[in-house]
Amino acid sequence: MQGNFGDISHLPMLVSLIALAIGLYFRGTTLWVTVATVLCFLLVIDRNSIITLVVYGFTALLIIAGYQRIKLGLRKTQLDGADESENPQFDLVIDGNNLLGMVEWDFEPLKLFIVELKRDGFKVHIFFDHSIYRLLKTNKLMEPTETVPMSLCRIMEMNRNNLTVSKKGHKADALLIRYADRNRNTVLSNDKFNKSSDDRFYLKAAERLKKKGLVKRVGIIEGKLTIM
């Protein structure tokens, strides 16, 4: 009989390894159930193979763990490379009301300025005082169903996540400076943020930004807003 079917002494081990491979594939509860079942099977059929199975199983786990670490490392490297090439190195925080005042409260020069910044690869976050509401109303730039942020997003053609409007009765300077200080962003504004009364709640944050060279002045050259 043995001559017809060959040596079947390794069959229990082969079945056990296949079962373990299936358990490793599905992991979790399936793996633990598979391990328990295989051990019980070998205890009954071929107790001497348990040690060999443990060695094989441990080796397989090491190989799988090593593969996952290598894969994770490669994925992290790819993501880091993508960040450098697809995302800008620096974010810019813009003082919307301040720059609008420089261009006589005309949105078009400010909009063009932001478009050019984005074209150069910068991510832009713009802050407006809620008082911008009066300008929108006076120039009939708000739709009947719009809020101030909605109108500004439409006019500036910006995503809501990249535009902040202060609460009614408050200026956006505190929000702008704290945001830039927290995220190490460059501020574009002609405001010096050094008024002891108005700026007292964020003077230290403004000083930190200035010391790092993260507050840049914007001027007008040939009718266009330009970083100086």
C-alpha positions as CSV (number, residue, x, y, z in Angstrom):
1,M,0.0,0.0,0.0
2,Q,2.9,2.4,0.9
3,G,4.5,1.6,-2.5
4,N,1.3,2.7,-4.3
5,F,0.7,6.0,-2.4
6,G,4.2,6.9,-1.3
7,D,5.2,8.1,2.1
8,I,2.4,9.9,3.9
9,S,4.2,10.6,7.1
10,H,4.5,14.2,6.2
11,L,0.9,14.6,5.3
12,P,-0.3,15.8,8.8
13,M,2.5,18.5,8.8
14,L,1.5,19.6,5.3
15,V,-2.2,19.9,6.3
16,S,-1.2,21.8,9.4
17,L,1.0,24.3,7.5
18,I,-1.8,24.9,4.9
19,A,-4.3,25.5,7.7
20,L,-1.8,27.9,9.4
21,A,-1.3,29.8,6.1
22,I,-5.0,30.3,5.8
23,G,-5.2,31.5,9.4
24,L,-2.3,33.9,8.8
25,Y,-4.1,35.3,5.7
26,F,-7.3,36.0,7.6
27,R,-5.6,36.8,10.9
28,G,-7.6,37.8,14.1
29,T,-9.9,35.2,15.5
30,T,-9.5,33.0,12.5
31,L,-5.7,32.7,13.2
32,W,-6.2,31.7,16.9
33,V,-8.9,29.2,16.1
34,T,-6.7,27.7,13.4
35,V,-3.7,27.4,15.7
36,A,-5.8,25.7,18.4
37,T,-7.3,23.3,15.9
38,V,-3.9,22.4,14.3
39,L,-2.3,21.8,17.8
40,C,-5.2,19.5,18.8
41,F,-4.9,17.7,15.4
42,L,-1.2,17.1,15.8
43,L,-1.5,16.0,19.4
44,V,-3.8,13.2,18.2
45,I,-2.2,12.4,14.8
46,D,1.5,13.2,15.1
47,R,2.7,14.7,18.4
48,N,6.3,14.7,17.3
49,S,5.6,17.3,14.6
50,I,4.4,20.0,17.0
51,I,8.0,21.3,17.6
52,T,8.7,21.4,13.8
53,L,5.4,23.2,13.3
54,V,6.3,25.8,15.9
55,V,9.6,26.5,14.2
56,Y,8.0,26.8,10.8
57,G,5.2,29.0,12.2
58,F,7.7,31.3,14.1
59,T,9.8,31.6,11.0
60,A,6.8,32.5,8.9
61,L,5.7,35.2,11.4
62,L,9.2,36.7,11.3
63,I,9.2,36.8,7.5
64,I,5.7,38.4,7.4
65,A,6.6,41.0,10.1
66,G,9.8,41.9,8.1
67,Y,7.8,42.2,4.9
68,Q,5.2,44.5,6.5
69,R,7.9,46.7,8.0
70,I,9.7,47.0,4.6
71,K,6.4,47.8,2.9
72,L,5.5,50.4,5.6
73,G,8.9,52.0,5.2
74,L,8.5,52.1,1.4
75,R,5.0,53.6,1.7
76,K,6.2,56.3,4.1
77,T,9.1,57.2,1.8
78,Q,6.7,57.5,-1.1
79,L,4.3,59.7,0.9
80,D,7.2,61.9,2.1
81,G,8.3,62.3,-1.6
82,A,4.7,63.1,-2.6
83,D,4.5,65.8,0.1
84,E,7.6,67.5,-1.1
85,S,6.6,67.5,-4.7
86,E,2.8,68.0,-4.5
87,N,2.5,70.2,-1.5
88,P,4.2,73.6,-0.9
89,Q,6.9,73.8,1.7
90,F,5.4,77.0,3.3
91,D,1.9,78.1,4.0
92,L,0.9,81.7,3.7
93,V,-1.6,83.4,6.0
94,I,-3.2,86.6,4.5
95,D,-4.6,89.5,6.4
96,G,-7.6,90.0,4.1
97,N,-9.0,93.4,5.3
98,N,-5.5,94.9,5.5
99,L,-4.6,94.0,1.9
100,L,-8.1,95.0,0.6
101,G,-7.6,98.4,2.2
102,M,-4.4,98.8,0.2
103,V,-6.3,98.3,-3.1
104,E,-9.2,100.6,-2.3
105,W,-11.4,97.7,-1.2
106,D,-11.4,96.1,-4.7
107,F,-11.5,92.3,-4.5
108,E,-10.0,91.7,-8.0
109,P,-6.4,92.7,-7.1
110,L,-6.5,90.6,-4.0
111,K,-8.0,87.7,-5.9
112,L,-5.3,88.0,-8.6
113,F,-2.6,88.1,-5.8
114,I,-3.9,84.9,-4.3
115,V,-4.1,83.2,-7.7
116,E,-0.5,84.0,-8.4
117,L,0.6,82.7,-5.0
118,K,-1.2,79.4,-5.6
119,R,0.4,79.3,-9.1
120,D,3.8,79.5,-7.4
121,G,2.9,76.5,-5.3
122,F,1.8,78.1,-2.0
123,K,-1.1,77.1,0.1
124,V,-3.1,80.2,1.2
125,H,-5.3,80.8,4.2
126,I,-7.0,84.2,4.3
127,F,-8.6,85.9,7.3
128,F,-11.3,88.6,7.2
129,D,-12.8,90.8,9.9
130,H,-16.6,90.3,10.1
131,S,-16.9,94.1,9.3
132,I,-16.3,93.1,5.7
133,Y,-20.0,92.5,5.7
134,R,-20.6,96.2,5.2
135,L,-18.5,96.2,2.1
136,L,-20.3,93.2,0.7
137,K,-23.7,94.8,1.4
138,T,-22.7,98.2,0.1
139,N,-21.4,96.8,-3.2
140,K,-24.3,94.3,-3.4
141,L,-21.9,91.4,-3.5
142,M,-24.0,89.1,-1.2
143,E,-26.7,86.8,-2.5
144,P,-29.9,86.8,-0.3
145,T,-29.3,83.3,1.0
146,E,-25.5,83.7,1.7
147,T,-23.6,84.2,4.8
148,V,-20.4,86.4,4.9
149,P,-18.1,83.4,4.5
150,M,-20.2,81.9,1.7
151,S,-20.0,85.2,-0.2
152,L,-16.3,85.6,0.3
153,C,-15.6,82.0,-0.8
154,R,-17.6,82.6,-4.0
155,I,-16.0,86.0,-4.7
156,M,-12.5,84.8,-4.0
157,E,-13.1,81.4,-5.6
158,M,-11.6,79.7,-2.5
159,N,-12.5,76.6,-0.5
160,R,-14.2,77.2,2.9
161,N,-11.4,75.5,4.7
162,N,-9.0,78.1,3.5
163,L,-11.0,81.1,4.6
164,T,-11.8,82.4,8.1
165,V,-14.1,85.2,9.1
166,S,-14.0,86.5,12.7
167,K,-17.1,86.6,14.9
168,K,-19.4,89.7,14.7
169,G,-17.9,92.6,16.5
170,H,-14.4,91.1,16.5
171,K,-11.3,91.5,14.3
172,A,-9.5,88.6,12.7
173,D,-6.0,89.6,13.9
174,A,-6.0,87.4,16.9
175,L,-7.2,84.4,15.0
176,L,-4.7,85.1,12.2
177,I,-1.6,85.5,14.5
178,R,-2.5,82.5,16.7
179,Y,-3.1,80.3,13.7
180,A,0.2,81.4,12.1
181,D,2.1,81.0,15.4
182,R,0.7,77.5,15.9
183,N,1.4,76.3,12.4
184,R,4.6,78.3,11.7
185,N,3.0,80.0,8.8
186,T,4.2,83.2,7.1
187,V,1.9,86.2,7.6
188,L,1.3,88.6,4.7
189,S,0.2,92.0,6.1
190,N,1.2,95.6,6.6
191,D,0.0,95.5,10.2
192,K,2.9,95.5,12.6
193,F,0.8,93.8,15.3
194,N,2.5,95.8,18.1
195,K,-0.3,98.0,19.4
196,S,-0.3,97.6,23.2
197,S,-4.0,98.0,23.5
198,D,-5.6,96.3,20.4
199,D,-2.9,93.6,20.1
200,R,-2.2,92.8,23.7
201,F,-3.7,89.3,23.7
202,Y,-1.3,88.1,21.0
203,L,1.7,90.3,21.2
204,K,4.0,87.5,22.3
205,A,2.8,85.3,19.4
206,A,3.4,88.1,17.0
207,E,6.9,88.7,18.4
208,R,7.7,85.0,17.9
209,L,6.7,85.2,14.3
210,K,8.7,88.4,13.7
211,K,11.8,86.9,15.2
212,K,11.5,84.0,12.9
213,G,11.0,86.3,9.9
214,L,7.5,85.0,9.4
215,V,5.8,88.4,9.0
216,K,6.2,89.8,5.5
217,R,5.1,93.2,4.2
218,V,3.1,93.5,1.1
219,G,3.4,96.5,-1.2
220,I,1.9,97.7,-4.5
221,I,4.1,97.6,-7.6
222,E,2.5,98.6,-11.0
223,G,-0.9,98.4,-9.4
224,K,-0.4,94.8,-8.2
225,L,0.0,93.5,-4.6
226,T,3.5,92.2,-4.2
227,I,5.5,90.6,-1.3
228,M,8.3,93.0,-0.4
